[in-house]
Amino acid sequence: MDLPLLMAAEPLVIPARTYDRIWIEVVEISAPTPAGDATARVRLRRFAVEEGEVYVEPDSQLIQVDNILEKAQTDTDLAAAVTALMAYIGKAGIEQGVIA
């Protein structure tokens, strides 16, 4: 038996286009406990700019980096990023009255 097909009420048509750029759509850092490590999830999406119009690819890609604190001990770029992010979060937290 062949797999029965269902037809879309509104078909998706994607014109021929080169999505040659990527932007970071979502960054999520999760650290469920202060005694453990953290995981970073980053969603990337390709896009194109043609004649001033921005066209976005319908699909995204997910990058996951586990144990970012452990990896920061040997990766100077990651260590600098974590340090800068925590410093800015501290500054924003003070400005917003959340951090003393």
N, CA, C and O atoms as a MOPAC input file, in Angstrom:
PM7 MOZYME 1SCF
protein

 N      0.83900 1    -1.17700 1     0.00000 1
 C      0.00000 1     0.00000 1     0.00000 1
 C      0.88500 1     1.24200 1     0.00000 1
 O      1.84000 1     1.32800 1     0.77200 1
 N      0.57100 1     2.18900 1    -0.85400 1
 C      1.28900 1     3.45600 1    -0.89200 1
 C      0.81300 1     4.34900 1     0.25200 1
 O     -0.33500 1     4.26800 1     0.68900 1
 N      1.70900 1     5.18800 1     0.71900 1
 C      1.36600 1     6.14700 1     1.76200 1
 C      0.34500 1     7.13400 1     1.20800 1
 O      0.60600 1     7.75800 1     0.17900 1
 N     -0.80700 1     7.29800 1     1.85300 1
 C     -1.79500 1     8.26900 1     1.36500 1
 C     -1.23500 1     9.68900 1     1.49800 1
 O     -0.58200 1    10.02300 1     2.48700 1
 N     -1.49800 1    10.49800 1     0.50700 1
 C     -1.01200 1    11.87400 1     0.51000 1
 C     -2.14000 1    12.82300 1     0.84700 1
 O     -3.28600 1    12.62100 1     0.44800 1
 N     -1.79900 1    13.85600 1     1.58700 1
 C     -2.74100 1    14.91900 1     1.90900 1
 C     -2.25800 1    16.17200 1     1.19100 1
 O     -1.06200 1    16.46400 1     1.17800 1
 N     -3.16300 1    16.89300 1     0.60900 1
 C     -2.80200 1    18.08900 1    -0.14700 1
 C     -2.97700 1    19.32300 1     0.73800 1
 O     -3.98300 1    19.45900 1     1.43500 1
 N     -2.00100 1    20.21100 1     0.70600 1
 C     -2.03000 1    21.43700 1     1.49500 1
 C     -3.10000 1    22.38200 1     0.96500 1
 O     -3.23900 1    22.55100 1    -0.24600 1
 N     -3.84800 1    22.99100 1     1.86200 1
 C     -4.85800 1    23.97200 1     1.46600 1
 C     -4.18700 1    25.19400 1     0.85000 1
 O     -4.71000 1    25.79900 1    -0.08500 1
 N     -3.01200 1    25.55200 1     1.39100 1
 C     -2.25300 1    26.69000 1     0.87400 1
 C     -0.82100 1    26.23700 1     0.63500 1
 O     -0.00700 1    26.27600 1     1.55700 1
 N     -0.49000 1    25.80500 1    -0.58400 1
 C      0.86400 1    25.32100 1    -0.86800 1
 C      1.91300 1    26.41500 1    -0.61900 1
 O      1.65600 1    27.60000 1    -0.82900 1
 N      3.07800 1    25.99600 1    -0.17500 1
 C      4.19300 1    26.90700 1     0.05000 1
 C      5.05800 1    26.92100 1    -1.20100 1
 O      5.55600 1    25.87800 1    -1.62300 1
 N      5.23800 1    28.08200 1    -1.79000 1
 C      6.07900 1    28.24200 1    -2.97000 1
 C      7.23700 1    29.14200 1    -2.57400 1
 O      7.03400 1    30.26300 1    -2.10600 1
 N      8.44600 1    28.64500 1    -2.76500 1
 C      9.63700 1    29.41900 1    -2.42800 1
 C     10.36700 1    29.72800 1    -3.73200 1
 O     10.86800 1    28.82000 1    -4.39500 1
 N     10.42900 1    31.00500 1    -4.10000 1
 C     11.12600 1    31.36200 1    -5.33500 1
 C     12.61400 1    31.02600 1    -5.24700 1
 O     13.19000 1    30.96000 1    -4.16100 1
 N     13.21300 1    30.81800 1    -6.40000 1
 C     14.65900 1    30.55900 1    -6.43900 1
 C     15.38300 1    31.77000 1    -5.84900 1
 O     15.21700 1    32.89300 1    -6.32300 1
 N     16.17600 1    31.53400 1    -4.82400 1
 C     16.82600 1    32.62500 1    -4.11500 1
 C     18.05400 1    32.06300 1    -3.41400 1
 O     18.05700 1    30.90200 1    -3.00400 1
 N     19.08000 1    32.86300 1    -3.27600 1
 C     20.28300 1    32.45600 1    -2.57200 1
 C     20.28600 1    33.10100 1    -1.19300 1
 O     20.42100 1    34.31700 1    -1.06300 1
 N     20.13600 1    32.27600 1    -0.17500 1
 C     20.17200 1    32.74800 1     1.20900 1
 C     21.62900 1    32.69100 1     1.66600 1
 O     22.09500 1    31.65900 1     2.14700 1
 N     22.33500 1    33.79600 1     1.51200 1
 C     23.77800 1    33.80200 1     1.71500 1
 C     24.22000 1    34.44300 1     3.02400 1
 O     25.41900 1    34.61300 1     3.24900 1
 N     23.28500 1    34.80000 1     3.88400 1
 C     23.61700 1    35.43800 1     5.15900 1
 C     22.92300 1    34.68500 1     6.28400 1
 O     21.91400 1    34.01200 1     6.07400 1
 N     23.48000 1    34.81100 1     7.47300 1
 C     22.90000 1    34.13200 1     8.63600 1
 C     22.79900 1    35.13200 1     9.77500 1
 O     23.72000 1    35.91400 1    10.01300 1
 N     21.67100 1    35.10000 1    10.47700 1
 C     21.58400 1    35.89800 1    11.69400 1
 C     21.22700 1    34.98800 1    12.84900 1
 O     20.65400 1    33.91200 1    12.67400 1
 N     21.57900 1    35.44800 1    14.02400 1
 C     21.27800 1    34.70000 1    15.24100 1
 C     19.88000 1    35.11200 1    15.66500 1
 O     19.64900 1    36.24900 1    16.07500 1
 N     18.95300 1    34.17400 1    15.56100 1
 C     17.54900 1    34.45400 1    15.83400 1
 C     17.22600 1    34.32100 1    17.32300 1
 O     16.47400 1    35.12600 1    17.87200 1
 N     17.79500 1    33.30100 1    17.97700 1
 C     17.52700 1    33.05300 1    19.39200 1
 C     18.80500 1    32.57600 1    20.06100 1
 O     19.53100 1    31.74500 1    19.51500 1
 N     19.07200 1    33.10600 1    21.24100 1
 C     20.14600 1    32.60000 1    22.09500 1
 C     19.50100 1    32.26400 1    23.43100 1
 O     18.85000 1    33.10600 1    24.04900 1
 N     19.68700 1    31.03700 1    23.86600 1
 C     19.13800 1    30.61400 1    25.15200 1
 C     20.23500 1    29.90300 1    25.92800 1
 O     20.83500 1    28.94800 1    25.43600 1
 N     20.49000 1    30.36700 1    27.12700 1
 C     21.47100 1    29.72000 1    27.99300 1
 C     20.71600 1    29.17600 1    29.18600 1
 O     20.00600 1    29.90400 1    29.88100 1
 N     20.87900 1    27.89100 1    29.41000 1
 C     20.14200 1    27.22800 1    30.47100 1
 C     21.12800 1    26.64300 1    31.47800 1
 O     22.04800 1    25.90700 1    31.12100 1
 N     20.91100 1    26.99100 1    32.74400 1
 C     21.70000 1    26.44900 1    33.84600 1
 C     20.70800 1    26.07500 1    34.94700 1
 O     20.40900 1    26.89300 1    35.81700 1
 N     20.19700 1    24.84200 1    34.91200 1
 C     19.13300 1    24.45100 1    35.84500 1
 C     19.49300 1    24.55300 1    37.32100 1
 O     18.60900 1    24.69000 1    38.16700 1
 N     20.78300 1    24.48700 1    37.63700 1
 C     21.20900 1    24.58000 1    39.03000 1
 C     22.50600 1    25.36500 1    39.11600 1
 O     23.34600 1    25.24800 1    38.22400 1
 N     22.69900 1    26.16600 1    40.17000 1
 C     23.95400 1    26.90200 1    40.29500 1
 C     25.15000 1    25.99300 1    40.56400 1
 O     26.29600 1    26.42400 1    40.44600 1
 N     24.88800 1    24.74100 1    40.92400 1
 C     25.97500 1    23.79800 1    41.18800 1
 C     26.42000 1    23.05000 1    39.93200 1
 O     27.39900 1    22.30600 1    39.96800 1
 N     25.70300 1    23.24600 1    38.81800 1
 C     26.02500 1    22.50800 1    37.60300 1
 C     26.54400 1    23.41900 1    36.51400 1
 O     26.82700 1    24.59400 1    36.74400 1
 N     26.66300 1    22.86100 1    35.33400 1
 C     27.14800 1    23.61000 1    34.17600 1
 C     25.96200 1    24.15200 1    33.39400 1
 O     24.81100 1    23.97100 1    33.79200 1
 N     26.24200 1    24.80600 1    32.30100 1
 C     25.19800 1    25.43400 1    31.49300 1
 C     25.25700 1    24.92000 1    30.06000 1
 O     26.28500 1    24.43500 1    29.58700 1
 N     24.12500 1    25.04400 1    29.39100 1
 C     24.01600 1    24.67500 1    27.99100 1
 C     23.53400 1    25.89400 1    27.21900 1
 O     22.62400 1    26.59600 1    27.65900 1
 N     24.13900 1    26.13700 1    26.08500 1
 C     23.70800 1    27.22900 1    25.21800 1
 C     23.06300 1    26.63700 1    23.96900 1
 O     23.60000 1    25.71600 1    23.35300 1
 N     21.91700 1    27.17500 1    23.61200 1
 C     21.23700 1    26.79600 1    22.36900 1
 C     21.08000 1    28.06100 1    21.53800 1
 O     20.57200 1    29.07900 1    22.00800 1
 N     21.52700 1    27.97100 1    20.30000 1
 C     21.49600 1    29.11700 1    19.40700 1
 C     20.77600 1    28.70500 1    18.12900 1
 O     21.15400 1    27.73400 1    17.47400 1
 N     19.73400 1    29.45700 1    17.78600 1
 C     19.01700 1    29.18300 1    16.53700 1
 C     19.47800 1    30.17900 1    15.49700 1
 O     19.40500 1    31.39000 1    15.70000 1
 N     19.95200 1    29.65800 1    14.38200 1
 C     20.43100 1    30.47000 1    13.27300 1
 C     19.44100 1    30.37200 1    12.12100 1
 O     18.82200 1    29.32800 1    11.91000 1
 N     19.29800 1    31.44300 1    11.39200 1
 C     18.41600 1    31.41800 1    10.22600 1
 C     19.10200 1    32.14900 1     9.07600 1
 O     19.65600 1    33.23500 1     9.24900 1
 N     19.05300 1    31.52900 1     7.90100 1
 C     19.62100 1    32.16200 1     6.70600 1
 C     18.63800 1    33.18300 1     6.14800 1
 O     17.42200 1    33.05000 1     6.29200 1
 N     19.19900 1    34.21000 1     5.50500 1
 C     18.35600 1    35.19700 1     4.84200 1
 C     19.09000 1    35.77300 1     3.64800 1
 O     20.30000 1    35.60600 1     3.49500 1
 N     18.33200 1    36.45500 1     2.80900 1
 C     18.88300 1    37.09800 1     1.62000 1
 C     18.36300 1    38.52800 1     1.56600 1
 O     17.26800 1    38.82700 1     2.04200 1
 N     19.16200 1    39.39400 1     0.98400 1
 C     18.73300 1    40.76900 1     0.75100 1
 C     18.85300 1    41.01900 1    -0.74600 1
 O     19.93700 1    40.94000 1    -1.32400 1
 N     17.71900 1    41.32000 1    -1.35500 1
 C     17.68100 1    41.58500 1    -2.79000 1
 C     16.91000 1    42.87900 1    -3.02500 1
 O     15.73300 1    42.98900 1    -2.68200 1
 N     17.58700 1    43.84500 1    -3.61000 1
 C     16.97500 1    45.13500 1    -3.92300 1
 C     16.30300 1    45.76400 1    -2.70800 1
 O     15.20400 1    46.30900 1    -2.80900 1
 N     16.96700 1    45.68400 1    -1.56400 1
 C     16.46400 1    46.28700 1    -0.34200 1
 C     15.43700 1    45.45800 1     0.41100 1
 O     15.05900 1    45.82600 1     1.52400 1
 N     14.97800 1    44.36200 1    -0.15300 1
 C     14.01700 1    43.47000 1     0.49900 1
 C     14.75900 1    42.35600 1     1.22100 1
 O     15.76000 1    41.84200 1     0.72200 1
 N     14.26900 1    41.98600 1     2.39300 1
 C     14.85400 1    40.89000 1     3.16000 1
 C     13.96400 1    39.66200 1     2.99300 1
 O     12.75300 1    39.72500 1     3.20600 1
 N     14.57700 1    38.54600 1     2.61100 1
 C     13.86700 1    37.28000 1     2.45300 1
 C     14.44700 1    36.28200 1     3.43700 1
 O     15.66300 1    36.11200 1     3.52000 1
 N     13.57800 1    35.63000 1     4.17400 1
 C     13.99200 1    34.73500 1     5.24400 1
 C     13.72800 1    33.29300 1     4.84700 1
 O     12.65000 1    32.96400 1     4.35200 1
 N     14.71400 1    32.43500 1     5.06700 1
 C     14.54600 1    31.01000 1     4.81400 1
 C     13.52100 1    30.45400 1     5.80500 1
 O     13.53600 1    30.83200 1     6.97600 1
 N     12.63500 1    29.56900 1     5.35800 1
 C     11.61500 1    29.04900 1     6.27500 1
 C     12.16700 1    28.16700 1     7.39700 1
 O     11.55800 1    28.09000 1     8.46400 1
 N     13.28600 1    27.51300 1     7.18700 1
 C     13.84000 1    26.61200 1     8.20100 1
 C     14.98100 1    27.29000 1     8.95300 1
 O     15.61000 1    28.21900 1     8.44500 1
 N     15.23600 1    26.81600 1    10.16300 1
 C     16.35700 1    27.32500 1    10.94100 1
 C     17.25600 1    26.16000 1    11.33800 1
 O     16.87400 1    24.99500 1    11.22600 1
 N     18.44000 1    26.49000 1    11.79600 1
 C     19.38800 1    25.48900 1    12.27700 1
 C     19.64300 1    25.75000 1    13.75300 1
 O     19.65000 1    26.89600 1    14.20200 1
 N     19.85100 1    24.68300 1    14.49100 1
 C     20.10000 1    24.79300 1    15.92800 1
 C     21.51400 1    24.33000 1    16.23200 1
 O     21.93600 1    23.25400 1    15.81000 1
 N     22.23400 1    25.15500 1    16.96800 1
 C     23.55600 1    24.78700 1    17.47900 1
 C     23.40600 1    24.65500 1    18.98500 1
 O     22.81900 1    25.52400 1    19.63000 1
 N     23.92600 1    23.58400 1    19.54600 1
 C     23.88100 1    23.40600 1    20.99500 1
 C     25.30000 1    23.21500 1    21.50100 1
 O     26.05900 1    22.40300 1    20.97200 1
 N     25.64400 1    23.96700 1    22.52500 1
 C     26.95100 1    23.84200 1    23.16700 1
 C     26.70500 1    23.44600 1    24.61700 1
 O     26.19300 1    24.23800 1    25.40800 1
 N     27.06900 1    22.23000 1    24.95200 1
 C     26.92100 1    21.74000 1    26.32600 1
 C     28.14700 1    22.11800 1    27.14400 1
 O     29.23200 1    22.32200 1    26.59900 1
 N     27.96600 1    22.20700 1    28.44300 1
 C     29.07200 1    22.44100 1    29.38700 1
 C     29.89700 1    23.67800 1    29.03900 1
 O     31.12100 1    23.61000 1    28.92800 1
 N     29.21400 1    24.80200 1    28.86900 1
 C     29.94500 1    25.99600 1    28.44700 1
 C     30.92000 1    26.50300 1    29.50500 1
 O     31.94900 1    27.08400 1    29.16100 1
 N     30.61600 1    26.29300 1    30.78200 1
 C     31.55700 1    26.75100 1    31.81300 1
 C     32.81600 1    25.89800 1    31.81900 1
 O     33.92100 1    26.42000 1    31.96900 1
 N     32.65700 1    24.60900 1    31.65900 1
 C     33.82000 1    23.71700 1    31.58200 1
 C     34.65600 1    24.03500 1    30.34200 1
 O     35.88300 1    24.09700 1    30.41900 1
 N     34.00100 1    24.23500 1    29.21500 1
 C     34.72200 1    24.53400 1    27.96700 1
 C     35.40500 1    25.89200 1    28.01800 1
 O     36.43800 1    26.09500 1    27.37900 1
 N     34.83200 1    26.82800 1    28.77900 1
 C     35.43000 1    28.15800 1    28.89200 1
 C     36.78200 1    28.11500 1    29.59700 1
 O     37.57900 1    29.04300 1    29.46000 1
 N     37.05000 1    27.05200 1    30.34700 1
 C     38.33800 1    26.92400 1    31.03600 1
 C     39.48400 1    26.71900 1    30.05100 1
 O     40.63200 1    27.03200 1    30.36700 1
 N     39.18900 1    26.19500 1    28.86100 1
 C     40.25600 1    25.94200 1    27.88500 1
 C     40.07300 1    26.72200 1    26.58300 1
 O     40.96300 1    26.71200 1    25.73300 1
 N     38.94600 1    27.39000 1    26.41400 1
 C     38.68600 1    28.16900 1    25.19600 1
 C     38.62300 1    29.64300 1    25.57500 1
 O     37.65500 1    30.08500 1    26.19400 1
 N     39.63800 1    30.39600 1    25.21100 1
 C     39.71900 1    31.79300 1    25.62700 1
 C     38.60200 1    32.64900 1    25.02200 1
 O     38.15000 1    33.60300 1    25.65500 1
 N     38.15300 1    32.32200 1    23.80800 1
 C     37.05700 1    33.07900 1    23.20000 1
 C     35.76600 1    32.87500 1    23.98800 1
 O     35.04200 1    33.83200 1    24.25900 1
 N     35.48200 1    31.63000 1    24.35500 1
 C     34.28100 1    31.33900 1    25.14000 1
 C     34.38900 1    31.96200 1    26.52700 1
 O     33.40700 1    32.50200 1    27.03800 1
 N     35.56000 1    31.89600 1    27.13900 1
 C     35.75400 1    32.50000 1    28.46100 1
 C     35.48000 1    34.00600 1    28.41400 1
 O     34.83100 1    34.55000 1    29.30700 1
 N     35.97500 1    34.67300 1    27.37600 1
 C     35.75100 1    36.11200 1    27.23600 1
 C     34.26600 1    36.40800 1    27.02700 1
 O     33.74000 1    37.37800 1    27.57300 1
 N     33.59800 1    35.57900 1    26.24200 1
 C     32.16800 1    35.78100 1    25.98100 1
 C     31.34700 1    35.60100 1    27.25500 1
 O     30.46200 1    36.40700 1    27.54300 1
 N     31.63400 1    34.55400 1    28.01600 1
 C     30.90400 1    34.29500 1    29.26600 1
 C     31.14500 1    35.44300 1    30.24900 1
 O     30.20700 1    35.93400 1    30.87700 1
 N     32.39700 1    35.86600 1    30.38100 1
 C     32.73500 1    36.95900 1    31.29700 1
 C     32.02500 1    38.24300 1    30.89700 1
 O     31.45200 1    38.92800 1    31.74500 1
 N     32.05900 1    38.57500 1    29.60300 1
 C     31.40800 1    39.80500 1    29.12900 1
 C     29.89500 1    39.73200 1    29.30600 1
 O     29.27000 1    40.71400 1    29.70600 1
 N     29.30700 1    38.58600 1    29.01400 1
 C     27.85900 1    38.43200 1    29.16000 1
 C     27.44200 1    38.58100 1    30.62100 1
 O     26.47100 1    39.27600 1    30.92100 1
 N     28.17000 1    37.93300 1    31.52900 1
 C     27.83000 1    38.03200 1    32.95100 1
 C     28.01000 1    39.46500 1    33.45500 1
 O     27.21100 1    39.93900 1    34.26300 1
 N     29.03700 1    40.14900 1    32.99200 1
 C     29.25500 1    41.53800 1    33.40600 1
 C     28.10600 1    42.41700 1    32.93200 1
 O     27.63000 1    43.27200 1    33.68000 1
 N     27.65800 1    42.21500 1    31.69600 1
 C     26.56500 1    43.03900 1    31.19100 1
 C     25.24700 1    42.70500 1    31.88700 1
 O     24.46400 1    43.60400 1    32.19600 1
 N     25.00100 1    41.43400 1    32.13100 1
 C     23.78000 1    41.04200 1    32.85000 1
 C     23.78200 1    41.65800 1    34.24600 1
 O     22.74500 1    42.12200 1    34.72000 1
 N     24.94100 1    41.66500 1    34.90900 1
 C     25.05100 1    42.31700 1    36.21400 1
 C     24.72500 1    43.79600 1    36.12700 1
 O     24.00000 1    44.32500 1    36.96900 1
 N     25.25700 1    44.46600 1    35.11400 1
 C     25.00000 1    45.89400 1    34.91900 1
 C     23.50800 1    46.14500 1    34.65400 1
 O     22.90900 1    47.03400 1    35.25700 1
 N     22.92000 1    45.36200 1    33.75600 1
 C     21.49000 1    45.52200 1    33.44200 1
 C     20.62600 1    45.19700 1    34.66100 1
 O     19.61400 1    45.85500 1    34.90200 1
 N     21.02700 1    44.18400 1    35.42300 1
 C     20.29100 1    43.81900 1    36.62700 1
 C     20.30400 1    44.90300 1    37.67100 1
 O     19.30100 1    45.11500 1    38.35300 1
 N     21.41800 1    45.59900 1    37.81300 1
 C     21.51400 1    46.72300 1    38.74800 1
 C     20.62200 1    47.86900 1    38.26600 1
 O     19.88500 1    48.46300 1    39.05300 1
 N     20.69300 1    48.17600 1    36.95500 1
 C     19.87000 1    49.23500 1    36.40700 1
 C     18.37500 1    48.97300 1    36.58200 1
 O     17.58900 1    49.90300 1    36.76200 1
 N     17.99500 1    47.70700 1    36.52700 1
 C     16.58800 1    47.35000 1    36.62600 1
 C     16.16100 1    47.00500 1    38.05800 1
 O     15.01600 1    46.61900 1    38.29300 1
 N     17.09500 1    47.14800 1    39.01700 1
 C     16.77000 1    46.92600 1    40.40800 1
 C     16.62000 1    45.48100 1    40.82900 1
 O     16.03400 1    45.20300 1    41.87500 1
 N     17.13600 1    44.55300 1    40.03600 1
 C     17.03700 1    43.13600 1    40.34600 1
 C     18.27900 1    42.64900 1    41.10500 1
 O     18.20600 1    41.73100 1    41.92200 1
 N     19.40800 1    43.28200 1    40.81600 1
 C     20.68400 1    42.89900 1    41.42200 1
 C     21.19600 1    44.05500 1    42.26500 1
 O     21.12700 1    45.21400 1    41.85500 1
 N     21.70700 1    43.73600 1    43.43900 1
 C     22.19400 1    44.77800 1    44.35700 1
 C     23.54500 1    45.30800 1    43.89100 1
 O     24.11700 1    46.19000 1    44.53200 1

